[in-house]
Amino acid sequence: MGEWMGIHYRSGIPVRLEIRHGRVERIEELPGVDRGELPWIAPGLVDLQVNGYGGHDLNALPLDESRVIGVTRCLWREGVTTYFPTIITNHEEAIESALRMICDVCSRYEEIGRCIAGIHLEGPFISPEEGPRGAHPREYVREPDWELFQRWQEAAGGRIRILTLSPEWPGVTEFIRRCTENGVIVSIGHTAATCEQIRAAVRAGARMSTHLGNGAHLMLPRHPNYLWEQLAQDELWSCMIADGFHLPESVLKVIMRVKGEKALLVSDTVTFGGLKPGEYTSHIGGKVVLTPEGKLHLAGNPNLLAGSAQPLKRGIEHLVKTSLCPLSEAWNMASLRPARLADLPNKDALVKGAPADFVLFHWGRRGYKYGKPSSTGSAFSVLIKRKEEGPMSVMTQYLHKVVEHLQRLHDEESESIRKAARIIADHIKQDKIVYAYGPGGHSNLGPQEIFFRAGGLMHVSAILDEGTLLSNGALRSMAIERTPGYGKIVIQDHGLKKGDLLIIINAYGINAATIDAALEAKRLGVKTIGVTSVRHASSTPEDHPARHPSKQNLHDLVDIVIDTKVEVGDAVVEIEGLSQRVAAISTFANAYCLNAMVAETVDLLVKEGVHPPIWMSGNAPGGDEANARFIERFKGRIKNL
């Protein structure tokens, strides 16, 4: 069970939220509790239109899984727990490939799949006219084609839930009717349709307007026109980009007053959202500029927008700041209302029995922004503090990098960690020693992290070879770890034999000592677990002097790989005016993977009725006495004890 306290976003009263098995078990008002430093608590944000974010572009070809995962993680930090990745007008094969990739990522990564409620296909069945077409390439705009759409839907695994089109095409009403019958929300957007064409589309089942007021002609007849007609259609939900740049306050106010509960917020963010102010190159719009205020415009004309670069919470802040509505209503426009339109499980939130899909945030104060996504059954709890005014400090940048990296390891390596834990648990059930070797300077910290460690398994024996310890000279250590044959001797010296288990920890997985240790273990019949970065090893040239003569990688030689995903060079923090990154991350990555293995191992054993001996801190009361009960059992079996 989890428990959170916060100020309810609607009532303003402190509440306690209890979560069990991914759902709200209880919500209790605490009227006597001082609000003090309590965060606010509200439903997770739902964004119906996301083209990219944080440098991850969902429409740059070819789309790969890292960008889908990257966008999702970036949105977590902004309080978005559910979103619809948006694929825009392109050639048939490009759209099909992008849809297939998103489907694949949702299927392979459970936590990403939970956040992606569907795909928003924006085009290519839109208006070919200048103005309404916006930045969509004219050569790929086409009339609706049901067979083609079915092919795309098959590639998407049935995940296309929203389709933006223009009802100006012949035969479009039958197409809309088929979409509606198959559970697809048809949204009118990028249109030059007549009023009668819009009315016919609504009668056929169209239910939404895509970013109403944008993607339109610069000049329109006073009346009638397609904007008035969409406002007049009571069945249509209207999406607004309320970032302070796309629509003036008067238009926002009119849409909200006319549409009432059917007024929605979307971000429509592109890849440059969340990046530092500066000039960038867009694959569809050339040079663009992101201003310190958050406006994204064409480099040659500050009056022409180049997309949206602000997250959904910016729209909430803008509506409240301009007194267009209270916080609770603005938040609902970006959470409960879109969830209800799409009939999502989180359409009811913060009530008993609802999914545990909520956001903790601080409101109305300056400070830093910090995201902490954590799995809560079928949802996430995210802590957000208002975005700082001014550049992010390098210390905060490093914090974010570490948190993001560890979250990624949790999301993507959980299965491998559990497999490793299963092997370790089976080994310990036989009262066998688990060896850990970190060939290389800082890789030696890995075995030390799980050896003679408070909360660690007593069955772990760290191979702490003097040759590569930095305490005996850093340059000496580097030279020895590159010496062919050295790792083989270390393994032989520790007497490993067939049936033993060896964890090899090396961030880069290419040096001679590491590869020789893995090869010797394989020759002896020793089971191996590798904790290493696949990307770093795969990206290092074969002629690099650190490589083993065989050019092999650790991840290709071990039985189970836990990929620490450390980038080439290890350092992750960028400092303005310095070309080289600073602040390494591999020690955090190794420590997390190793301790996660230990925790999963102990959990497995306890569930199976085995209580393994665990080291207790000698600095804690009773620690020496607790450890003394087992020390004699392991003396002589563990070399460095």
N, C-alpha and C positions, 0 to 999 in steps of 0.2 A: 504494500500500500504506500502511496505517496501523499504528501500533504503540503499544500501551499497556502500562504496568506497574502491577501492583497486588497486593494480598494476596488470594489465592483464598479465597472465603467459606467453602468447605468444609474445605480442608486447613490454612488459616492460613499457607501458604507463599507467598512472593513469586513471581509468574509474569510472563512476558512474553507478550502476546497480539498476534499479527500478523494483520491483516485484509487481504484482497484481494478485490476485486469483491463486497463486501458479505457475505463469509463468512470464518469463522475458517480461516486458512491454517495457523497453527501456534500451539500453546500450550506454552510451555517453563517448567519449574520452575526457580527461581533460589534454591536453598537457602542460598547464601552471601551473598545480598544483605541488607543491613540493612533491616528493615521501616521504621524511622524515620518519615518523613512520608508514606510510600506510602499511597494510598487503598486501600480494599477493592474487589474486583471481583466482580460477581455477575450472574446473568441479569436482564434487564429485568423489571420487575414487570408482572403481568397482572391486571387488575381486571375481574371478571365483572359488576359492578353499580355503575354510576355514573349518578346522576340529575342531577348538576351539580357545579360547583366554581368557586371564585374569583369568585363573583358571576354566573356564567353558568348559567342554569336551562334544562335540556333539556325541562322539562315546562310551562313558561310559554308561553302562546299569544299570537301565532303564533310558532313556532320559526323563527329565521333562522340563516343560515350563520355569522354572527359568534359566536353562542353555541357552536355545535358546534366551531368552530375555537378559540374561547377556552378551552373545557374541555380540549381536547386539549393546548394549549400549557401550561396550568396543570399538567396531569398530568405532562408531560415534566419539569417542575421537581421533581416529587416522585418521580421514578424510574420512573414508569409508562410503558412503551413500547407496551403493548397494552391496549385496554380495550373494553368493551361498553357503549355509551350505552344507558341504560335508560329506556324509555317506560312510564309507569304508566297505570292505568285512567282512561279519559276517554271522551267520545262518539266515535262511529265516525269522523266526519270529522276530528276533532282528531288522533286516532291516525294516521290515514292521511296527513294533512298532515305530521306530525312525521317519520314514517318516510320519506316522499318527500324531505324536506329533508335528512335524514342521508344518504340514498342519493345525492342530488345533490352534496353536499359531498364525499363519498368519491370520486365520479367526477371531479369538477373539480379537486380538490386531492390530488395523488398522495401527498404525505407525510402528510396527514391520513388518507387511505384506508389507508395502511400500518398506522397505529396502531389503527384501528377494525376489529377482527376480526369483528365482527358486531353485531347489535342484540339487546338483552335486552328482550323485551316482558313486563312484569310486570303481569298483568291483561289484560283485565277479567274473565277466567274464574276468578275467585277466590271465596272464601266471602263471602256477604252478611252474615254475622253480625258483631255488634260484637265487637271484640277481634281475631279473626283478620283482619278486613278492614283494620285499621290506619287509615291516613289516606286510603285510597282512597275516592273518593266513591261512596256507596251507589247513587245513581241510575243509574250507568253499569255497575255489576256485572251480568254476564249469564252464561248458560250457554254452553259452547263451541259455536262455529258454524264448521264447516269452510269453507263458502263465504266467509264474512266473513274468516276467517284467510287464505285464499288471496288475497283482494283486498288485504289488508294486505301480504302477502308480495310480491305483484306491485309494490305501491307502494314497498316497501323494496328492490326489485331483488334479491330472494332473500337479503337480508342478515339476516333474523331467524334467529338461531342458537340463542337460548335463549328458552323460553316458561315463565313461572311461572304455574301454575294450581292449583286445588284439585280433587282427584279425587272430590269429593262430589256432582258433578252427574250426572244420568242420562245414559247413553250416552257417558261420558267416556273409557272404555277404548278404544273405536274411534277416537275423536279422537286420543288419545295414540299409538295405533298408526300412524295416518296421519302424524302429526308426525315420529315416529321414522323411518319409512320415507323421509321427505323430508329427513332430515339435521338435524332440529331437536332440540335437547336439551330435554326436558320436565323441569321442575323443580317439585317440590311445595312450595308456599308459600302463606301467607295462607289456611290451610285449617282446616276443622272436620271433616275426613273421619274416618270410622271406620277402625279398624285393617284391616278387610277391604277397604275401598275403597283404602287405601294399598297393600296387598299386590297388589290387582288392577291398580293403576296401574303398579307395578313390573313385574309380569308383562307388561303391555302395552308397556313400554319406558321408563318414567320413570327418570331416571338421577341426579337431583340434588335436594337440599333447599335452598331459598332461605332465607338468614339463619336457620338453625335456632335455635329458642329465642326468636325474636322474631316479631312478627305472630301472636300467639297469645292465647287467653283468659287473663285474670288468674288464674283458678282452674280447675284441671283435676282429673279423677278421679286418684287415686293411681296406679292402673293398671287396665285398659289405657288408653292415650291416644295421640294422634297423634305426640307427641314420642318416646316410647319406641319406637313402631312404626318410625319413620323411622330411629332409631338401630340398630334390629335388622335392618334391610334392608341386607344386605352390598353390594347393587348400587348403593346410593345414595351419591353423593359429598355431603358436608355442608359448607355454607358457614357461616362464623362471622364476626360483626362483633366483632373483638377490640380495640375502642378503649378498653376500660376502663370503659365505661358501659353497653353493651348486654347483656353477659353477665358473670356473676361468674366468678371464676377456677375455681371448682369445676366449673361447667358446661363451660367451655372444656377443662378437663383431661379430663373424661369423654368429650366428643366426640372429642378427639384420641386418647385411648387406644382407644376403640371403633372409630373409623374408620381409624386408622392413616394409610396413604398416600392415603386418600380424604378426609382433613380439609383444607379449603381456607379461605383468608382472602379476604374481600371488604371493601370500604370502605362501600358503599351511601351514598356521600356525596351531599349535597344542595348547592344553590347557595351556602350559607353557609360551606362548607368553604374554608379558606384565608383567610377574612376576619378582620378585627380583632374582638376581643371587643366585645360591645355588643348592643343590642336591634334586631331587624330585623322586617320584616313578610313573612310567607310567604303566597303566593297560595292555599295550601290549609289552613294552620293558624293564621292570624292572627298575633298578636305572638309572637315567639320571642326567646330570649336565648341568646347564645353566650358562655359563661364563659371567663375566662382559662385555665382548665384544658382547654378544648376540648369541654365538654359543651354540647349544644344542647337546650334544654328550653322548654316553653311558658312564656310570661311570667307567667301566673297560678299556675303550679304547678311548682316546680323538680324535683318527683319524676317528672313526665311528660316523657319524651323527645320531641323534635320532629324526630327524624331523626339521621343521622350527619354530623358535620362534620370528620371526621379522615381523612386520606389513608391509603392502604394501608400505608405505612411505619410509621404509628402502631401498627397491629396487630402488626407485627413487633417493634417496640420494647417493646410491652406484654408479649408472650409471653416475650421474653428477660429483661426487667426483673423479672418475677415468677417467673423460673426454671421456667416451664412447659416450655421446650424450648430447645435451643441456637440460636444465630443461623442456622446452616445449615438446620435443619429449618423454622424460622419463615419464612426466605426462600423455601424451596421451596414452602411452602404458599401463597405469594403470587406464585409465578412458574412453576416447572416443572409443578407439579401442575395448576393450572387450564389451562395450555397443553396438557397431555396429555389432560385431559378433553375439551377442545374440538378436539383433534387439530390444533393450530396448528403452523406451520413452526418456531417457537421452542420446541417441546416438549423438544428437546435443545439445551443451551446450553453454551458454554465447552468445546466439543470440536471437533476438526478437522472441517471441512465444515459445521458448524452456522451458521445465520444470525448475523451480527454484531449481536446484540441483547443488550446488556449495560449494566450500571450501574457507575459509579465513585462511591464514597461514603466518607465518613469516619465512623468509629464510635467512640462513647464519649468524645467531647470536646465542649466548648462551642464555640460559634462561629456564624458566619452560614451561611445557606442560600443556595446559588447554583446555578442551573440553566443548563446550556449544551448544548441539543440540537444535534447536528450530524449531517447525513446521512452514513450509512456504508453505501452500497449500499441495501439494503432495510430498514435499521434505524437506530437512533439510539444515540449514546453520550451519557450524561447524567452530569454531575458533581454530586454532592450532598454538602453538609456538613450536619451535624445542625442542626435548627432552633434559632435563637437563643432564649435564655431572656430574654424581655422584648421591648419593641416594636422593630421594625426601624428603624434609623437612617434619616434622610432621604437620606443619602449612599448607603446600600445600596438604598433604594427607587428612587433615580434610576438606579443601576446596573441593577437589574432591569428598569426601564422601558425603558432603552436597549437592553439585550440582547433583551428580548421584541420590541421594535419592529423591530430589525434582523432577527431571526429571521423575523418575519412578512413583512417585505419579501422576504427570501430565498424563503420558501415561496410567496408569492402573486404576486410580480412577476418571477420568473425568466424566464417566457416573454417578457414585454415587454422585459426587459433584453436577452435574446438577439436579439430582433427588431431592437432598436436597434443592437446590436453588429454584426449582419449588414450593416446599411446603412452604418455607419461604416467597417467593413472594406472594403466595395466602394468606398467613396469614397477611402480611403487607397490602395487598389490602383491608382487612377488618379492618385495623387500630388496629390490635391486637399485643400485646407484645410478643417478642420471648425471652424465658429464656435460659440462658447458665450457666451450673454448671460444675465446675472442681473439683471433690472431691479428695483431696490429695494435698501434698505440691506443687510441681511444676506444677501440672495440673491446679492449680488455675490461672496460667498465661494465660491459654486458654481463659476463659471468659473475662479476662482483656484485651486481645488482640483485642476483637471485641466490647468492651464496652467503651463508651465515648472516642472513638478513632477517630483520624483524618481520614477521608475517610470511616468511619464506619456508619452502620445504627443506627439511633436514636431509632428505635423500639427494640433494644436489651437491655435486663435487665440482668446484671451479678449477679448470686447468689454467693456472696463473704462471705461465712460463716467463722466467726472468729475462729472456732474450728480447722480447718485444715490449716490455714494460717501459713507459716513458721515464720512470724514475732512474733508469740506467742510461739515459741519454736518448733524446728524441731522434737525432739523426741515425744513431745506432739502431734504434727500434725500427725505423723505416727501412734501413738497409737489410736487416735480418728478415723482416716480413716479406721482402722481395727475393730472398735467397731460395732457389729451388731445392727441394728435399728437406728443408727445415721442418715444415709442418708434419711430414711423415715421421720424423724422429720424435717429435713431441708426442704424437699419438702412441707410438710404440713405447716411449718411456713411461707412459701412464698405464700401460698394460691393458688397453681396451681389447676386447675379444668378441667373437661372434655372439650375437644376442644382446649386446650392450646397446645403450642409447646415448647419442651425442648430439648436443645442440651447438651448432656453429654460428657465431654471431659476427658478422662483418658488414658494415654499412655498404661497402662497394662491391664485395664479392668477386674480386679479380686477382688479388695478389697471390704470390707463390705459396706462402704459408697456408693461406686459406684453402686454395685448390688442392695442395698436397695433402692437407688434413682430410678433406672430403674424399679424395681418391683412396687414401689409405684406409679410411673407415669403410668405404665400399668394398675394398679388397678383403678386409677382415670379416665382413658380414655384419658390421655395426649399423643399426638403424640411425638415420640422420634427420634432423630438423634444421633448416637454414633460416636464419633471421637476417635478411639482406634486402637491398634495393634492386629490384629487377631493372628498373629504368636506368639507374646509374650504370650498372654493369653492361646493359645492352647498348648504351650510348657511348661507352668508352672505346676508342679506336683499338684495333687489334695490335697495333704497333706501339701502344703506350708502354713506357718502361715499367710501370707497376704491374703489368700483366704477367701471369704464369706463362711459361714457354708454350704450353698447349693451347693458349688463348681461350680456355674454357671459363665458364661462369659458375659461381657457387649454386645459383638457382637451378642450373641444369643437372647438378650432380646429387642433390639431396633428395630424400624421400618425400618430405613435406616442405614447402616453401611458405614462409610468412613474409610477404612483400612489404617492406617499410616505406616504400614509395619516396625515398629521399631523392631529390633532384640532383643533377650533376653539379658538383661543387659544394653541396651540403648547405651553404649559407642561404638565408631567405630574406633578409632585410635590405631594402634599397635605401640609400642615403643620397639626397640630392647633391649633385656635384661630384659624386664618386661613382665610377663605372663598376666597381667590384661590390658584390653583396657581402654583408656581414651577418654574424650570429647564426651558428650552425643549429641544425634541428635533429640530426641523427641520434644523438644520445637520448632525447625525449622519445623518439620513435622506437628505438630499441627497448628502452625501459618500459614503455607502455605495452608493447607486444609481449615481452617476457613476463611482466607481472600479470597481464591478462591471462597468459597461459597458466601461470601458477594458480590464480583465482579459479579459473575454469576447472583445473585439475582437482583442486580441493573440493569444489562443489560436486564434481562427479563422484569422488570417493565417498564423501559424506552421504550422498544420496544412495550409495550402494552399501552403506553400513560400515565403511572403513574410515577411521579417524587418523589421518597421517600425522606424524610428529611435525610440529611447526615451531620455528624459532620464535622466541619472545625477546623483546629488547632487554638487554642486560641493564639498561638505564631505567627500566620501569620497575616498580615495586613487584617483587616476586619473580622477576625475570631470571635471575641466576638459578634460583631453586627449580623453576620450571624446566630450564634447559639441562640442568644437571641430571635429570632423570633419563636423558637420552644420549648424553655425550659419550658414555662408555660404549654404547651400542654402535656408534659410528667411528670411534677412534680406530685407526688402522685401516679402515675401509675408505676414508676420505683423506687424501694425501695432505691437503693444506689445513686440516682441522688441527 
